[in-house]
Amino acid sequence: MGEEMGRLVLLRHGESVANANGLFTGALDVPLTPAGIRESLGGAELVATAGVAIAAIFSSPLRRARTSATIAAASLDFDLEGVEFDWRLIERSYGALTGQSKADVLHRYGSQQFRHWRRSVTGMPPRMSEALHRRLAAQASFHGLPSEALPYTESLRDVITRLGPFVSERVFPRLRTGESILLVAHGNSLRAVCAILDKLDDDEIADLNIPTGHPLVYDFTPELTPVARGGRYLDEESALAAAAEVAAQGGT
Ligand SMILES: O=C(O)[C@@H](CO)OP(=O)(O)O
């Protein structure tokens, strides 16, 4: 039965400089750290070893995802020119929190507000200033993208809304024809993809954390329901330990 359906592999970019410094990143266009480069390579090698024949790679156009997608393409012997970029995979806009220290925000506003902004479905960080918006829009990765690619702030619900059409227009049709896909994106844009695939409720979304560099594989029934809810990490034990570390960022 489900054998002819393609597989979907979700890969969060490797550790970025902002991740390493404990900053809210969102639309900040930061590079990977050396450890993040190694993580991306390790993640791609796991996909290659698992024998998933990737027919399409979609990536967020932000630098940290682009680098990870490039590393993955090279390890999977996938034509670099064939990597497709889609702005809808960009990280959730963290509004005025962009670039701020998670520990400072936690200290200033308390754990309830911190978790509401960071993990709830409806929580919206305060809107960013015009000056910050101008500075972020001027980053090279945003050149040529539509204005919707850089909202002044965003809830996870907004990210789910922008990714719904991406999943139904670009992902599902290829899975139906048996093509396997690699999606390279960000912690919160991938949480939104999981929310769509698994039809997660608000509490499940709030508890979901995606670690950097660990491939998460979904297999589907012909009705495009995940065979295993939540998918399966190729390196389950270390991925779950890394997800717990993400959950604890900022001291929560
Ligand atoms: O800072 C961010 O943009 C995200 C992902 O790196 O962090 P968080 O896990 O706190 O949502």
PDBQT file of the ligand as one rigid body, heavy atoms in Angstrom, charges set to zero:
ROOT
HETATM    1  O1  LIG A 301      15.399  32.255  17.772  1.00  0.00    +0.000 OA
HETATM    2  C1  LIG A 301      14.677  31.719  16.914  1.00  0.00    +0.000 C 
HETATM    3  O2  LIG A 301      14.349  32.255  15.852  1.00  0.00    +0.000 OA
HETATM    4  C2  LIG A 301      14.142  30.333  17.230  1.00  0.00    +0.000 C 
HETATM    5  C3  LIG A 301      14.821  29.269  16.474  1.00  0.00    +0.000 C 
HETATM    6  O3  LIG A 301      16.207  29.357  16.517  1.00  0.00    +0.000 OA
HETATM    7  O4  LIG A 301      14.320  30.134  18.598  1.00  0.00    +0.000 OA
HETATM    8  P1  LIG A 301      13.237  29.516  19.552  1.00  0.00    +0.000 P 
HETATM    9  O5  LIG A 301      13.593  28.044  19.653  1.00  0.00    +0.000 OA
HETATM   10  O6  LIG A 301      13.454  30.226  20.852  1.00  0.00    +0.000 OA
HETATM   11  O7  LIG A 301      11.879  29.741  18.989  1.00  0.00    +0.000 OA
ENDROOT
TORSDOF 0
